[in-house]
């Protein structure tokens, strides 16, 4: 356990930020999951809109520093690749 006042404050700040960041991470995961299920379906319009929403949310998480920008770019790229393969069929 921390002994200094500043270390105790840092622990409190970290707990708050962890909860805040977890919200954005789980939200992005949910959007990506919805997009993947939409892509595996047959409705092209639903897949496109779900993918756009997932990309928007990943960008938001990266902009806030919750996930690394390269991580967001990788996830967006994989999602777009799946969408393009679905649209090509």
N, C-alpha and C positions, 0 to 999 in steps of 0.2 A: 504494500500500500504506500502511496505517495505521502511524503512528509511536508513538502513545501506547499504554500498557498497557491503558487502559480501552477504547480503540478496537479493539485486538486481541481483547480479551475479548468485545466486542460482536459482532465478526465470527464468533467461535466460537459464541456464543449464537444468532445469526441462522441459522447453518448447521444447528444442532440443531433449532431451531424450524421451519425450512423443511421438513426431512425429516418431522418429526412432523405438520405441517399437511398436507403432501402426501398422507400416508396417509389422513387423514380426508376430504380432497377427493376422492381417487380412489375411496374406499369409497362416498361419497355418490353419485358419478357412476355407479358400478356398480349400486347399488340402483335409481337412477332409470332406468337403461337396462333393467334386468330388469323393472321395473314397466311401462315402455312396451311391451316385447315381450309381456308378459302381457296388457296392455290390448288390443293388436292381435290377440290370439288370441281363442278362443271361451269359455274357461273363466272364468266370472265370479268364482268363489271364489278362484282363483289370482290374478286381477287385483286383487281387493280386498286379499288378504294381502300381495301384492308392493307395492302402493301404501302400505299401512300401514307396512311395513318401510322403504320409501324415506322416508316422512314422518318416521318415528322417527329415522332416520339424519341427515336434514337438520336436524332439531331439535338433535340432539346436536352436529353440526358448528357450528351457530349458537351454541349454549350455550357451547361452548369458545372461541368467538371466531375460528374458522378461516374461516368465511364470515360476511358481514354478515347480521343477522337479516332485513332486508328482502329480501335475495337468497334466503334460505331460504323466506320467505313467498311470494315470487313463484314459485319452483319448485314449491312444494307446491300453490299455487293452480292452476297450469297442469296439474299432474299430476291433481289432483282433478277438474278440468274435463274432461280426457280420459276419466277413469274414469266420470264421470257421463254423458257422451255415449255411452260403450260400454254402460252399464247401461240407458240409455233405449231402445236399439235392440231 
